[in-house]
Amino acid sequence: MIEQVQQKATGLVDSFGEMEYPDRLKHLDLPTLKYRQLCGDMIEMWKHFNVYLREILPASFKPTDRPSRQHSKQLFQHRPNDGMYGVHHNSFYHRAVKVWNGLLSEVVEAGSANSFKNCLDCHWSDTIFSFDPSATLPEP
């Protein structure tokens, strides 16, 4: 829904009105709002591990006892209580865990928030997801 606002706004830029939305995003060097939400989610996950106190984190935030080879900060993936299309399915912990668990260890183990953002941008730089609103999430 909010993506439509950005779609209309980019169409108002001079000489971009006739272009397709993904092409306008590429020319303006703008990501889709879905991509920005996912980046924000990953930054927030990084903060959960590196900034926030464990005592204030919700019970939904559960690191696994046996992390995979991908990286050492894997999270337990819960199933939403209300099915695939319920409110819980799009909540932070349900939508972000799969993508977080699929990140490379070089990205997750970044020493600061800014280095994490830079590593994440480099890791996702070749994905079409950043400019194509119909593309799917990066696969772990």
C-alpha positions in Angstrom: 0.0 0.0 0.0 2.7 2.5 1.0 4.7 1.4 -2.0 2.0 2.9 -4.2 2.7 6.3 -2.7 6.4 6.1 -3.6 5.4 4.8 -7.0 3.2 7.8 -7.7 5.8 10.2 -6.2 8.6 8.9 -8.5 6.2 9.3 -11.4 6.0 13.0 -10.7 9.7 13.6 -11.3 10.3 15.4 -14.6 10.7 13.0 -17.6 10.2 9.9 -15.4 6.5 9.7 -15.8 6.6 7.4 -18.8 9.1 5.0 -17.3 8.2 1.8 -15.5 8.5 1.9 -11.7 11.6 -0.4 -11.3 13.4 1.8 -14.0 12.5 5.0 -12.1 13.9 3.5 -8.9 17.1 2.5 -10.7 17.5 6.0 -12.2 16.8 7.7 -8.9 18.9 5.2 -7.0 16.1 4.4 -4.6 15.2 1.0 -3.1 11.7 -0.2 -2.8 10.1 0.4 0.6 9.9 -3.4 1.1 13.7 -3.5 0.8 14.1 -0.6 3.2 11.8 -2.3 5.7 13.9 -5.5 5.5 17.1 -3.6 6.0 15.6 -1.9 9.0 14.6 -5.2 10.4 18.1 -6.6 10.0 19.6 -3.6 11.7 17.2 -4.0 14.5 18.1 -7.7 14.8 21.8 -6.8 14.9 21.0 -4.3 17.8 19.2 -7.1 19.6 22.4 -9.1 19.7 24.9 -6.3 20.2 23.3 -3.3 21.9 20.2 -4.1 23.9 20.3 -5.7 27.3 19.2 -9.4 27.4 16.9 -8.6 30.3 14.7 -6.2 28.3 14.3 -8.4 25.2 11.0 -10.1 24.7 10.5 -13.8 25.0 10.1 -14.1 21.2 13.8 -13.4 20.9 15.3 -16.8 21.3 18.8 -17.6 20.0 19.2 -21.2 19.2 21.4 -23.5 21.3 22.8 -25.1 18.2 23.6 -22.5 15.6 24.2 -23.6 12.0 27.4 -23.2 10.0 26.0 -20.0 8.5 26.7 -17.9 11.6 26.8 -18.2 15.4 23.8 -15.8 16.1 21.0 -17.9 14.7 17.5 -17.5 16.1 14.8 -20.0 16.7 12.0 -19.6 14.2 8.6 -19.6 15.8 5.4 -20.5 13.9 2.7 -17.8 13.9 -0.2 -18.7 16.1 -2.7 -17.3 13.6 -1.6 -18.9 10.3 0.0 -17.6 7.2 -2.2 -14.5 6.8 -2.7 -13.5 10.4 -1.4 -10.5 12.2 1.4 -12.5 13.8 2.8 -13.6 10.5 3.9 -10.1 9.6 5.1 -9.2 13.1 8.8 -8.4 13.5 10.0 -11.7 14.9 8.2 -13.8 12.3 9.2 -11.9 9.2 12.8 -11.2 10.1 14.1 -14.4 11.6 14.4 -16.4 8.3 16.3 -13.6 6.5 18.5 -13.0 9.6 19.4 -16.7 9.8 20.3 -16.7 6.1 22.9 -13.8 6.4 26.6 -14.5 6.1 28.7 -14.6 9.2 30.8 -11.6 7.8 27.6 -9.5 7.8 26.3 -10.6 11.2 29.6 -10.4 13.0 30.1 -6.7 12.1 31.6 -4.7 14.9 29.4 -1.6 14.7 26.0 -0.6 13.4 27.5 1.3 10.5 29.8 -1.5 9.4 26.8 -3.9 9.6 24.8 -1.6 7.3 27.7 -1.4 4.9 28.2 -5.2 4.9 24.5 -5.7 4.5 24.4 -3.3 1.5 27.3 -5.1 -0.1 25.8 -8.5 0.6 22.5 -7.5 -1.0 24.0 -5.2 -3.7 23.4 -7.7 -6.6 19.8 -8.6 -5.6 17.0 -7.4 -7.9 14.9 -7.1 -4.8 16.2 -3.6 -4.1 14.6 -2.2 -7.2 11.8 -4.6 -8.1 8.7 -4.6 -5.9 7.5 -7.9 -7.3 10.7 -9.7 -6.4 10.8 -12.1 -3.5 12.8 -11.8 -0.4 16.5 -12.9 -0.5 16.7 -16.6 0.2 18.8 -17.8 3.1 
